[in-house]
Amino acid sequence: MSRYQACIGCAGWNLPRDQWPMFAAEGTHLQRYASQLTAVEINSSFYRSHRPKTYQRWAESVPAGFRFSVKLPKRITHVLCLQDCEPLLDEFLGQCTALGDALGCLLVQLPPSLAYDEAMATAFFSALRLRYRGALVLEPRHASWQNAQALLVEQQVGQVAADPAAIPGGDVPGGWRGIEYWRWHGSPRIYHSAYDIPRLQALAQQVQLATQAGREAWCIFDNTASGFAVGNALALQSLLTPASNKTLVCK
């Protein structure tokens, strides 16, 4: 019997009212969300810190096998631009690692203005890897980061496949191929547009190829502004889950 291995979810666990019947009726918003989906991306960590006890409470409220992806703070990526941020890395990791086994991935999203500098990028990822050895992905938004592929492979960092793509070639997974992470923001209207079934079927085929090759696969829908992310995540999950096996396992 095949097992469903991709991590499918949304940026945040808000449930639009029209989707409520698909989820458990009782529990917190996170508990209800986790009754059907296998992963979630925490974006609030980009804007503010959370106490370790908060991360621990979240981890304790979800089923075994559910995974969190956590976005690095804005101060590290956008204010300090990855430089001289070791104390902030220590602080952030001291918080989010309270998720324990439920911590599935860290997301580094860069500002469009931040160009690739080999010395800067090497120092940053080396410092991060000294502190954290788990799954790690990068979403660059300056075209020069396509020159970072060798470094990403060396540091075992996957490059996000974003839609819409902010850089040429940014719509396909890059970097280290041990993890493939699709981050779909909504297209053509970013954060708002829903994805139709043909687009989701094409994505499902890519995810299946990744999991069949033994790669870790994530699909996060960030088209939350008009409430379409949850429906798209559920539809993709249905396409990936054989009718004979509805057990959801996120590795």
C-alpha beads as a LAMMPS data file, in Angstrom:
LAMMPS data file: protein, C-alpha beads

251 atoms
250 bonds

1 atom types
1 bond types

-500.0 500.0 xlo xhi
-500.0 500.0 ylo yhi
-500.0 500.0 zlo zhi

Masses

1 110.0

Atoms # bond

1 1 1 0.000 0.000 0.000
2 1 1 1.430 3.377 -0.992
3 1 1 1.765 6.138 1.577
4 1 1 1.156 9.817 1.011
5 1 1 4.435 11.548 1.838
6 1 1 4.205 15.186 0.750
7 1 1 3.705 18.004 3.230
8 1 1 0.670 19.938 2.004
9 1 1 -0.684 23.075 3.623
10 1 1 -1.067 26.822 3.707
11 1 1 0.685 29.919 4.937
12 1 1 -1.104 30.083 8.271
13 1 1 -3.983 28.009 9.601
14 1 1 -6.913 30.364 9.120
15 1 1 -9.988 28.484 7.892
16 1 1 -12.473 30.359 5.679
17 1 1 -16.039 29.817 6.838
18 1 1 -17.054 28.069 3.629
19 1 1 -14.403 25.404 4.310
20 1 1 -15.443 24.684 7.903
21 1 1 -17.515 21.572 7.015
22 1 1 -14.327 19.897 5.731
23 1 1 -12.604 20.107 9.107
24 1 1 -13.176 18.933 12.664
25 1 1 -15.902 20.906 14.409
26 1 1 -14.111 21.084 17.765
27 1 1 -10.738 22.395 18.919
28 1 1 -8.539 25.411 18.303
29 1 1 -8.106 26.819 14.797
30 1 1 -4.820 24.897 14.497
31 1 1 -6.317 21.636 15.769
32 1 1 -9.180 21.893 13.306
33 1 1 -6.804 22.732 10.440
34 1 1 -4.527 19.811 11.334
35 1 1 -7.464 17.397 11.255
36 1 1 -7.218 17.416 7.438
37 1 1 -3.939 18.954 6.284
38 1 1 -0.441 17.666 7.018
39 1 1 1.643 20.838 7.259
40 1 1 1.545 24.568 7.794
41 1 1 3.942 27.442 7.185
42 1 1 4.337 29.863 10.088
43 1 1 4.744 33.333 8.575
44 1 1 4.089 35.310 11.772
45 1 1 7.656 34.501 12.877
46 1 1 8.812 36.837 10.102
47 1 1 7.204 39.789 11.880
48 1 1 7.506 38.945 15.572
49 1 1 9.044 36.408 17.899
50 1 1 7.127 33.646 19.652
51 1 1 8.019 32.162 23.004
52 1 1 9.328 28.581 23.073
53 1 1 6.235 27.646 25.116
54 1 1 4.044 28.865 22.254
55 1 1 5.851 26.683 19.719
56 1 1 5.684 23.770 22.154
57 1 1 1.939 24.254 22.609
58 1 1 1.428 24.265 18.854
59 1 1 3.421 21.062 18.462
60 1 1 1.451 19.355 21.214
61 1 1 -1.868 20.266 19.604
62 1 1 -1.330 18.533 16.234
63 1 1 -1.294 14.840 15.237
64 1 1 1.922 12.865 14.982
65 1 1 3.371 13.362 11.514
66 1 1 2.122 16.933 11.133
67 1 1 4.944 19.320 10.249
68 1 1 5.613 23.040 10.606
69 1 1 7.719 25.171 8.295
70 1 1 8.937 28.349 10.002
71 1 1 9.934 31.561 8.247
72 1 1 13.084 33.329 9.437
73 1 1 12.594 36.773 11.011
74 1 1 12.520 39.896 8.880
75 1 1 15.311 41.419 10.943
76 1 1 17.687 38.672 9.774
77 1 1 16.711 38.595 6.105
78 1 1 15.528 42.119 5.301
79 1 1 17.107 44.431 7.891
80 1 1 20.541 42.883 8.455
81 1 1 20.498 41.247 4.993
82 1 1 21.990 38.008 6.369
83 1 1 25.035 39.773 7.865
84 1 1 26.240 39.771 11.481
85 1 1 23.092 37.994 12.623
86 1 1 24.459 35.061 14.642
87 1 1 22.895 36.264 17.945
88 1 1 19.526 36.598 16.212
89 1 1 19.880 33.103 14.738
90 1 1 20.536 31.759 18.221
91 1 1 17.478 33.562 19.558
92 1 1 15.210 32.412 16.747
93 1 1 16.358 28.790 16.854
94 1 1 16.035 28.764 20.629
95 1 1 12.381 29.562 20.084
96 1 1 11.253 27.532 17.069
97 1 1 13.151 24.333 17.909
98 1 1 10.700 23.955 20.786
99 1 1 8.509 22.411 18.074
100 1 1 10.674 19.294 18.458
101 1 1 9.988 16.613 15.857
102 1 1 7.157 18.732 14.445
103 1 1 9.685 21.247 13.076
104 1 1 9.859 20.187 9.455
105 1 1 11.628 23.016 7.645
106 1 1 13.009 26.543 7.872
107 1 1 12.229 29.080 5.150
108 1 1 14.612 31.913 4.253
109 1 1 12.794 34.453 2.081
110 1 1 14.948 37.289 0.761
111 1 1 13.961 40.826 -0.295
112 1 1 14.004 41.630 -4.028
113 1 1 16.772 44.156 -3.411
114 1 1 19.246 41.656 -1.933
115 1 1 21.719 40.540 -4.592
116 1 1 23.863 37.437 -4.270
117 1 1 27.277 37.934 -2.723
118 1 1 29.210 34.690 -2.398
119 1 1 31.168 35.644 0.740
120 1 1 28.077 36.946 2.511
121 1 1 25.929 33.972 1.559
122 1 1 28.626 31.450 2.499
123 1 1 29.110 33.037 5.910
124 1 1 25.366 33.121 6.578
125 1 1 24.541 29.556 5.580
126 1 1 27.636 28.228 7.321
127 1 1 26.556 29.975 10.534
128 1 1 23.004 28.654 10.182
129 1 1 24.177 25.116 9.439
130 1 1 26.411 25.124 12.525
131 1 1 23.230 25.628 14.522
132 1 1 20.611 23.717 12.544
133 1 1 20.943 20.587 10.409
134 1 1 17.323 20.054 9.406
135 1 1 15.449 20.828 6.193
136 1 1 16.142 24.323 4.877
137 1 1 14.884 26.225 1.828
138 1 1 15.602 29.601 0.268
139 1 1 13.226 31.833 -1.682
140 1 1 15.443 34.427 -3.418
141 1 1 13.860 37.318 -5.293
142 1 1 16.917 38.789 -7.036
143 1 1 18.026 37.074 -10.247
144 1 1 21.678 37.003 -9.180
145 1 1 20.893 34.230 -6.685
146 1 1 20.763 31.789 -9.572
147 1 1 24.570 31.956 -9.287
148 1 1 24.295 30.437 -5.780
149 1 1 23.384 26.919 -6.933
150 1 1 26.730 25.325 -6.045
151 1 1 26.648 26.872 -2.563
152 1 1 23.063 25.722 -1.997
153 1 1 23.992 22.175 -2.950
154 1 1 27.036 22.266 -0.670
155 1 1 24.974 23.549 2.266
156 1 1 21.991 21.293 1.459
157 1 1 19.581 24.154 0.902
158 1 1 16.663 23.744 -1.488
159 1 1 15.559 26.660 -3.643
160 1 1 11.826 27.346 -3.545
161 1 1 9.744 26.919 -6.685
162 1 1 7.595 30.049 -6.493
163 1 1 4.480 31.012 -8.399
164 1 1 4.505 33.636 -9.693
165 1 1 8.259 33.419 -10.094
166 1 1 10.168 36.523 -9.026
167 1 1 13.297 35.508 -10.945
168 1 1 13.971 33.653 -14.216
169 1 1 13.744 29.924 -13.554
170 1 1 12.297 30.530 -10.106
171 1 1 9.200 28.455 -10.840
172 1 1 11.049 25.140 -10.573
173 1 1 12.887 23.668 -7.580
174 1 1 16.588 24.447 -7.452
175 1 1 19.604 24.200 -5.201
176 1 1 19.966 20.954 -3.259
177 1 1 17.472 18.424 -4.564
178 1 1 16.998 16.511 -1.328
179 1 1 14.007 18.768 -0.751
180 1 1 11.579 20.319 -3.220
181 1 1 9.401 23.125 -1.893
182 1 1 6.630 24.691 -3.957
183 1 1 5.371 28.024 -2.641
184 1 1 2.378 29.204 -4.641
185 1 1 1.303 32.775 -3.937
186 1 1 -1.629 33.029 -6.370
187 1 1 -1.528 33.794 -10.080
188 1 1 -2.258 36.004 -11.962
189 1 1 -3.302 38.115 -8.965
190 1 1 -0.725 37.436 -6.266
191 1 1 -2.131 36.395 -2.868
192 1 1 -5.687 36.400 -4.275
193 1 1 -6.092 34.166 -7.350
194 1 1 -7.191 30.557 -7.019
195 1 1 -5.518 27.721 -8.928
196 1 1 -7.664 25.629 -11.252
197 1 1 -7.658 21.849 -11.391
198 1 1 -5.344 21.550 -14.449
199 1 1 -2.675 23.609 -12.645
200 1 1 -3.067 21.488 -9.525
201 1 1 -2.913 18.262 -11.540
202 1 1 0.363 19.395 -13.101
203 1 1 1.718 20.220 -9.648
204 1 1 0.593 16.851 -8.310
205 1 1 2.594 15.116 -11.054
206 1 1 5.726 17.050 -10.069
207 1 1 5.219 16.221 -6.411
208 1 1 4.734 12.543 -7.211
209 1 1 7.989 12.488 -9.150
210 1 1 9.775 14.058 -6.187
211 1 1 8.421 11.619 -3.624
212 1 1 9.030 8.641 -5.902
213 1 1 12.659 9.762 -6.141
214 1 1 12.870 9.782 -2.344
215 1 1 12.923 13.561 -2.015
216 1 1 11.164 15.532 0.670
217 1 1 8.307 17.498 -0.907
218 1 1 6.402 20.506 0.401
219 1 1 3.545 22.441 -1.201
220 1 1 2.444 25.614 0.552
221 1 1 -0.373 27.807 -0.730
222 1 1 0.011 31.489 0.102
223 1 1 -3.028 32.723 -1.861
224 1 1 -4.810 33.434 1.398
225 1 1 -6.078 36.994 0.864
226 1 1 -9.315 35.894 -0.832
227 1 1 -9.532 32.603 1.037
228 1 1 -8.503 30.196 -1.734
229 1 1 -5.427 28.602 -0.126
230 1 1 -7.273 26.024 1.969
231 1 1 -9.419 24.811 -0.929
232 1 1 -6.386 24.524 -3.199
233 1 1 -4.451 22.596 -0.538
234 1 1 -7.329 20.175 -0.005
235 1 1 -7.719 19.673 -3.759
236 1 1 -4.025 18.953 -4.227
237 1 1 -4.063 16.577 -1.283
238 1 1 -6.995 14.710 -2.824
239 1 1 -5.112 14.389 -6.121
240 1 1 -2.101 12.944 -4.314
241 1 1 -3.902 10.599 -1.942
242 1 1 -5.036 7.270 -3.452
243 1 1 -8.679 6.533 -2.752
244 1 1 -7.620 3.230 -1.158
245 1 1 -5.358 4.948 1.369
246 1 1 -6.461 8.131 3.108
247 1 1 -3.823 7.906 5.836
248 1 1 -1.843 11.129 5.630
249 1 1 1.850 10.897 6.423
250 1 1 4.130 13.894 6.117
251 1 1 7.812 12.985 6.196

Bonds

1 1 1 2
2 1 2 3
3 1 3 4
4 1 4 5
5 1 5 6
6 1 6 7
7 1 7 8
8 1 8 9
9 1 9 10
10 1 10 11
11 1 11 12
12 1 12 13
13 1 13 14
14 1 14 15
15 1 15 16
16 1 16 17
17 1 17 18
18 1 18 19
19 1 19 20
20 1 20 21
21 1 21 22
22 1 22 23
23 1 23 24
24 1 24 25
25 1 25 26
26 1 26 27
27 1 27 28
28 1 28 29
29 1 29 30
30 1 30 31
31 1 31 32
32 1 32 33
33 1 33 34
34 1 34 35
35 1 35 36
36 1 36 37
37 1 37 38
38 1 38 39
39 1 39 40
40 1 40 41
41 1 41 42
42 1 42 43
43 1 43 44
44 1 44 45
45 1 45 46
46 1 46 47
47 1 47 48
48 1 48 49
49 1 49 50
50 1 50 51
51 1 51 52
52 1 52 53
53 1 53 54
54 1 54 55
55 1 55 56
56 1 56 57
57 1 57 58
58 1 58 59
59 1 59 60
60 1 60 61
61 1 61 62
62 1 62 63
63 1 63 64
64 1 64 65
65 1 65 66
66 1 66 67
67 1 67 68
68 1 68 69
69 1 69 70
70 1 70 71
71 1 71 72
72 1 72 73
73 1 73 74
74 1 74 75
75 1 75 76
76 1 76 77
77 1 77 78
78 1 78 79
79 1 79 80
80 1 80 81
81 1 81 82
82 1 82 83
83 1 83 84
84 1 84 85
85 1 85 86
86 1 86 87
87 1 87 88
88 1 88 89
89 1 89 90
90 1 90 91
91 1 91 92
92 1 92 93
93 1 93 94
94 1 94 95
95 1 95 96
96 1 96 97
97 1 97 98
98 1 98 99
99 1 99 100
100 1 100 101
101 1 101 102
102 1 102 103
103 1 103 104
104 1 104 105
105 1 105 106
106 1 106 107
107 1 107 108
108 1 108 109
109 1 109 110
110 1 110 111
111 1 111 112
112 1 112 113
113 1 113 114
114 1 114 115
115 1 115 116
116 1 116 117
117 1 117 118
118 1 118 119
119 1 119 120
120 1 120 121
121 1 121 122
122 1 122 123
123 1 123 124
124 1 124 125
125 1 125 126
126 1 126 127
127 1 127 128
128 1 128 129
129 1 129 130
130 1 130 131
131 1 131 132
132 1 132 133
133 1 133 134
134 1 134 135
135 1 135 136
136 1 136 137
137 1 137 138
138 1 138 139
139 1 139 140
140 1 140 141
141 1 141 142
142 1 142 143
143 1 143 144
144 1 144 145
145 1 145 146
146 1 146 147
147 1 147 148
148 1 148 149
149 1 149 150
150 1 150 151
151 1 151 152
152 1 152 153
153 1 153 154
154 1 154 155
155 1 155 156
156 1 156 157
157 1 157 158
158 1 158 159
159 1 159 160
160 1 160 161
161 1 161 162
162 1 162 163
163 1 163 164
164 1 164 165
165 1 165 166
166 1 166 167
167 1 167 168
168 1 168 169
169 1 169 170
170 1 170 171
171 1 171 172
172 1 172 173
173 1 173 174
174 1 174 175
175 1 175 176
176 1 176 177
177 1 177 178
178 1 178 179
179 1 179 180
180 1 180 181
181 1 181 182
182 1 182 183
183 1 183 184
184 1 184 185
185 1 185 186
186 1 186 187
187 1 187 188
188 1 188 189
189 1 189 190
190 1 190 191
191 1 191 192
192 1 192 193
193 1 193 194
194 1 194 195
195 1 195 196
196 1 196 197
197 1 197 198
198 1 198 199
199 1 199 200
200 1 200 201
201 1 201 202
202 1 202 203
203 1 203 204
204 1 204 205
205 1 205 206
206 1 206 207
207 1 207 208
208 1 208 209
209 1 209 210
210 1 210 211
211 1 211 212
212 1 212 213
213 1 213 214
214 1 214 215
215 1 215 216
216 1 216 217
217 1 217 218
218 1 218 219
219 1 219 220
220 1 220 221
221 1 221 222
222 1 222 223
223 1 223 224
224 1 224 225
225 1 225 226
226 1 226 227
227 1 227 228
228 1 228 229
229 1 229 230
230 1 230 231
231 1 231 232
232 1 232 233
233 1 233 234
234 1 234 235
235 1 235 236
236 1 236 237
237 1 237 238
238 1 238 239
239 1 239 240
240 1 240 241
241 1 241 242
242 1 242 243
243 1 243 244
244 1 244 245
245 1 245 246
246 1 246 247
247 1 247 248
248 1 248 249
249 1 249 250
250 1 250 251
